[in-house]
Amino acid sequence: MRPYMIALLLILILAVDLGWKSWSERPYLVTGVGVASAGEEGRAYYVNYRVPGGGTGEWRALTPLAPDAFACWSISRIGSTIPTCMRSWNEISAGR
C-alpha cells in the first residue's frame, strides 16, 4: 500500500506543478486597460497584455473607426486572458 501512496503523492505534486506553470505563463494576459485621447479622431480604447516569452503587446481601437470596440474593451479584465474578440492578428501587436 505504501508504494502506491508515494506514487500518488508524486503524481499529485507533478500535476500541481504543471498546473501552476500553465496558469502563470498564460499567453496574452491583460496587464492594463484604459482610454486615451486620439486627437480629432475621438477616443482610443487600449488593452496592454503580456505575450508568451515575456514580451508585451497592445490592442488599440479608435471609437469612430471601430464601433464595436467599446463592447470588446469593456469585457477585458486585468489578470485574465484577453477576450476572444481581440485575438485578431490585425488588431494585436507583440514584441515590444
C-alpha positions in Angstrom: 0.0 0.0 0.0 2.8 2.4 0.8 4.4 2.4 -2.7 1.0 3.3 -4.2 0.7 6.2 -1.8 4.1 7.5 -2.6 3.4 7.2 -6.3 0.1 9.0 -5.9 1.7 11.8 -3.9 4.4 12.3 -6.6 1.7 12.4 -9.4 -0.2 15.0 -7.4 2.9 17.1 -6.9 3.7 16.9 -10.7 0.1 17.8 -11.6 0.1 20.9 -9.3 3.4 22.0 -10.6 2.3 21.7 -14.3 -1.0 23.4 -13.5 0.8 26.3 -11.8 3.3 26.7 -14.7 0.5 26.7 -17.3 -1.5 29.2 -15.3 1.4 31.6 -14.5 2.6 31.5 -18.1 -0.7 32.1 -19.8 -0.4 33.8 -23.1 -1.9 37.2 -23.8 -2.5 38.0 -20.1 -4.1 41.5 -19.7 -1.8 43.9 -17.7 -3.6 47.2 -18.2 -6.7 48.8 -19.8 -7.5 52.4 -20.5 -8.9 55.1 -22.7 -6.7 57.7 -24.4 -7.5 60.8 -26.4 -6.9 60.3 -30.1 -7.0 64.0 -31.1 -9.6 64.8 -33.6 -10.4 61.1 -34.2 -12.1 60.9 -30.7 -11.1 58.3 -28.2 -8.9 55.2 -28.4 -9.6 52.2 -26.2 -6.5 50.2 -25.4 -5.5 47.0 -23.6 -1.9 46.1 -22.7 -1.0 42.5 -22.3 1.9 40.1 -21.9 2.7 37.7 -24.7 4.4 34.3 -24.5 8.2 34.7 -23.9 7.8 37.7 -21.6 7.2 40.4 -24.3 4.3 42.9 -24.2 1.7 43.8 -26.7 -1.2 46.3 -27.1 -4.7 46.2 -28.6 -6.0 49.6 -29.6 -9.1 50.7 -31.4 -10.4 54.1 -32.3 -14.1 54.6 -31.5 -15.3 56.1 -34.7 -13.4 53.6 -36.9 -14.4 50.5 -34.8 -17.9 50.9 -33.4 -17.8 47.6 -31.5 -14.5 48.5 -29.8 -16.2 49.5 -26.6 -18.0 46.2 -26.2 -14.8 44.3 -26.7 -12.8 46.6 -24.5 -15.3 46.6 -21.6 -15.1 42.9 -21.0 -11.3 42.8 -20.6 -10.0 42.4 -17.0 -6.6 42.8 -15.6 -5.1 39.4 -14.7 -7.2 37.4 -17.2 -6.5 36.5 -20.8 -7.6 38.9 -23.5 -11.1 38.4 -24.8 -11.6 36.4 -27.9 -12.8 39.5 -29.8 -9.2 40.8 -29.6 -7.5 37.7 -30.9 -7.2 39.0 -34.5 -3.7 39.3 -35.9 -4.8 42.6 -37.5 -5.6 44.1 -34.1 -2.7 42.9 -31.8 0.9 43.6 -32.0 3.6 41.9 -30.0 7.3 42.0 -29.1 7.8 45.5 -27.7 
